[in-house]
Amino acid sequence: MRIIDTSILIDYFRGVFPARDIILQTLPVISIVSVHEICTGLKFYQNEVEVTFFIELFENIEIINFGMLEAKESSSLAAQLRRKGITLNALDLMIAGTAIAHGIKEIASKDSHFFEIEKISEIKIISY
């Protein structure tokens, strides 16, 4: 199982082949945090093709919610990184915390700062 980050989902919509391959290689799941990020963009740009694509995707993929367990894991990551002088986007930390809370060992993302999370956790980052 692999969590697919927002950056990969956007490339998947755009037809980028590495994104498609990453999604099709394993059982993909997404965090509710990525749903938030995607929906924010959809509401801003109001592109009907994108809205239709992502609504259908969200109806056909497992979405993991964010609650207390996920918050504890993401805040632990944030604290560890801050002690090293590294501050990351809270939404990405929430996605990583979701993975850890659910025993998911891989996150697919194009965002390079996820590699900072990889350094302090058992999460492997899949990228291109």
C-alpha positions in Angstrom: 0.0 0.0 0.0 1.2 3.5 -0.9 -0.1 7.0 -0.1 -0.2 9.1 -3.2 0.6 12.8 -2.5 -1.2 15.7 -4.2 1.6 16.4 -6.5 1.4 12.9 -8.1 -2.4 13.2 -8.3 -2.1 16.4 -10.3 0.4 14.8 -12.6 -1.9 11.8 -13.0 -4.7 14.2 -14.1 -2.3 15.8 -16.6 -1.4 12.4 -18.1 2.2 12.3 -16.9 3.3 8.7 -17.4 5.5 8.3 -14.3 2.5 9.4 -12.2 0.2 6.9 -13.8 2.8 4.1 -13.4 3.3 5.0 -9.7 -0.4 4.8 -9.1 -0.9 1.6 -10.9 2.1 -0.3 -9.4 0.5 -0.9 -6.1 -2.7 -0.4 -4.1 -2.9 3.4 -3.9 -4.6 5.3 -1.1 -4.8 9.0 -0.4 -5.1 11.1 2.7 -8.1 13.3 3.3 -5.5 16.1 3.4 -4.8 15.6 -0.3 -8.6 15.8 -0.9 -8.5 19.2 0.8 -5.6 20.4 -1.3 -7.2 19.2 -4.6 -10.6 20.6 -3.7 -9.0 24.0 -2.9 -7.6 24.1 -6.3 -10.8 22.9 -7.9 -12.8 25.6 -6.2 -10.3 28.3 -7.2 -9.9 27.3 -10.9 -13.4 26.0 -11.4 -12.4 23.8 -14.3 -15.3 21.3 -14.9 -13.0 18.7 -16.5 -10.8 18.6 -13.4 -13.8 18.6 -11.1 -15.3 15.6 -12.9 -12.0 13.8 -13.0 -11.2 14.2 -9.3 -14.8 13.5 -8.1 -14.7 10.2 -10.0 -11.2 9.4 -8.6 -12.2 10.2 -5.0 -15.2 7.9 -5.4 -13.0 5.0 -6.5 -10.0 5.2 -4.3 -9.5 4.6 -0.6 -9.3 7.9 1.4 -7.8 7.8 4.9 -9.2 10.3 7.3 -7.2 12.4 9.7 -7.8 12.1 13.4 -6.1 12.0 16.8 -3.7 9.1 15.9 -2.6 10.8 12.7 -2.2 14.1 14.5 0.0 12.5 17.1 2.3 11.1 14.4 2.4 14.2 12.3 3.2 16.4 15.3 6.0 14.0 16.3 7.5 14.4 12.9 7.1 18.2 13.0 8.8 18.4 16.4 11.7 16.1 15.3 12.3 18.2 12.3 12.0 21.5 14.1 14.7 20.3 16.6 17.0 20.0 13.5 16.0 23.5 12.3 13.7 22.2 9.6 10.2 23.5 9.1 7.9 21.8 6.6 4.4 22.5 5.3 1.9 21.2 7.9 -0.3 19.6 5.3 2.6 17.4 4.1 3.5 16.5 7.7 -0.2 15.5 8.1 0.0 13.2 5.0 3.2 11.6 6.4 1.6 11.2 9.9 -1.3 9.5 8.2 1.0 7.0 6.6 2.8 6.3 9.8 -0.4 5.9 11.8 -1.7 3.3 9.3 1.6 1.4 8.9 2.0 2.5 5.3 5.7 2.5 4.4 5.6 4.5 1.1 4.6 7.9 0.0 4.6 8.9 -3.7 5.4 12.6 -4.1 7.3 15.0 -6.3 7.8 17.4 -3.4 11.5 17.2 -2.4 10.9 18.1 1.2 9.3 14.7 1.8 12.9 13.4 1.7 13.4 15.2 5.1 10.7 13.1 6.5 12.3 10.0 5.0 15.5 10.7 6.9 13.8 10.6 10.3 11.2 7.9 9.7 10.7 4.5 8.2 8.8 6.1 5.3 10.2 5.6 1.8 9.6 8.3 -0.7 8.8 7.3 -4.3 9.4 10.0 -6.8 10.5 10.8 -10.4 
